[in-house]
Amino acid sequence: MSFFSKSMSKIIKNPEQFAPVRKPEAEIFLYGRGEVAFAWNFTRKDPFWFLYCNSGQGACLKFDGQEIRCHDREIILIPPNTPFQSCCESPFEHLYIHFQAGTPYTRVKPGVLVFPSSICGTLDKLFAEEQTSAAAVFALVYAALAAIPADRFMAERSSDDDRLQGALKMLDQQLSNDEICASIGMSGSNFQKFFKQKTGISPHQYSIKMRLEKACFLLSSGVSGIKDIAAECGFSDRYAFSKAFCRHIGVPPARYRQSFILPQPPQK
């Protein structure tokens, strides 16, 4: 054995530390930050992750008969298929991320997880800067995923779960049902039944839901006009967008946008 080999054998006491580390897949499809000063009354159970972090208090989540108060800069992580309700008791600044995560995070049990702000050092940056750093957003997501306790993970997932995650990712990329079916090896009719059994809605309904989620964010930001938002979210015109928005959200886009405008205090 050469001198170099002998030296390395003393240094490398744990060869596993040099094994490649597989990056956990995470795909963010909706991120936003803004003032919430309206009812914020939602009842949800979606096949993707939510991450909430608020500056100030006023938000309340209800899960499994419990009320969870969202304190200043606490990180709220909600795994897929978790039924929960939300409400606004007083105005607060809201940071939200909707995303999907691959193995092993596809095995996390439904529930509401609460972490202190200390798990991630980018929160001040995210709340303070106008231009959001993509790296800071992903850092927050990965920090929250890394903080999940081991007892929150279920046994190994089935191939059906993997196929669902693949289908969700392709739907977010706006691929057609034919392309998705070919990729996951299912017929069109079987895919429709499989998807509805797993999520409770059809692929078409899921696609509309995601496009309207994006529209809600764009409307709350106040940057683009309603006609431009309709086009960006894949609707043929403003009329079709308004019709779908009213049907699923319950109010017209203009009124939804108005709810994000805080009343001005009286002049002294």
Number of C-alpha atoms within 10 A of each C-alpha: 5 7 8 8 10 10 10 11 12 8 10 11 9 8 9 8 9 8 7 7 7 7 8 13 12 17 15 16 16 16 16 17 20 17 18 23 19 18 14 15 12 12 13 12 16 19 19 19 20 20 21 19 25 24 18 16 19 19 24 18 19 16 14 11 7 9 13 16 14 20 18 17 22 21 26 22 21 23 26 23 17 20 17 20 17 18 16 17 15 14 16 19 19 20 21 19 20 19 20 20 22 15 15 14 20 19 19 20 17 17 17 19 17 21 17 13 18 12 15 18 13 18 21 12 14 18 18 9 9 9 8 15 13 11 10 16 19 16 16 21 24 16 17 21 18 12 13 16 10 9 8 13 15 14 8 11 12 9 9 13 14 15 20 18 18 15 22 20 18 16 19 14 11 13 12 12 18 12 13 22 18 11 13 15 12 15 13 14 9 12 22 17 14 18 19 15 11 14 16 15 16 17 21 12 13 20 17 18 18 17 21 22 18 19 22 18 18 21 22 22 15 14 9 13 11 20 15 13 23 24 13 15 17 14 19 12 14 16 12 11 24 18 14 18 23 13 11 13 15 11 14 16 23 12 10 18 18 13 17 17 14 12 8 6 6 5 4 3
